[in-house]
Amino acid sequence: SGSFALSLIRGSPQRAIHGPVRLAWRPARLPPDQRQDSAVTNVALCVVSSIAIKKHCMAASTSKA
């Protein structure tokens, strides 16, 4: 979990990706319980895309070497 926190702190490209995603997935007019549910979805999206970005970065660095 430490490396995940690090990637969140470091990952400015991730934040650039998640800005529009967060807006799309969390309309303010939803009731609180649905908003909570979409917050969970948002976390899942963060995890999935951070994994995807890590894999992409690893693939890019190995193809260069």
N, C-alpha and C positions, 0 to 999 in steps of 0.2 A: 504493500500500500504506500510505502514511502516514495517509490519511484513514480507511482501514479500522481501523488501530490506534487512531486518535482515537475513532472511533465505538464501539469496544470499551471504551475507558477511560470515555467519557462515558455510554454507554448503560445506565443502570440499569434501564430498562424491558426491555431485551434480556436482562439478567441474570435478571430476574424470570421471563421467558418460558423461558429456557434451563435454569433450575433443575430443574423437573419433567421436561423433555425429556432432560436428562443422566441423570437417575435411570432413566427409562424405557428409554433406549437403551444403558445400560452396566451390566448386572447383574454383580456382582462374581464370580459363580461361573463366568463364562466363562473358557476357557483364554486365556493371554496373547496369542496371535496374534489370536483373535477380539476380544478386548478392544481391541487395537490397531486392528483394522478398524473397530470401532464408534466409536473415538475419531476416526478419519478421517470417519466418517459424521456425528459430532457437529460437527466443524469445518464440514462442508458445510452442515449445518442452521444453524449460526451465520451463515455467509455468506448463505445464502438468506433467512433471516428478517431479517438486518440490511438487505439490499437491499429486502425487502418493507416494512420499517418506514420506510426512507428514502423509498421511493416513496409510501407512505401519508402521511408527513409533508409531502412536497412537494405532493401532491394537496390535503391539508388547507390548506396555506398559500396555494396558488394559488386555491382556491375561496373563501377569505376575502377575497382582494384584489379 
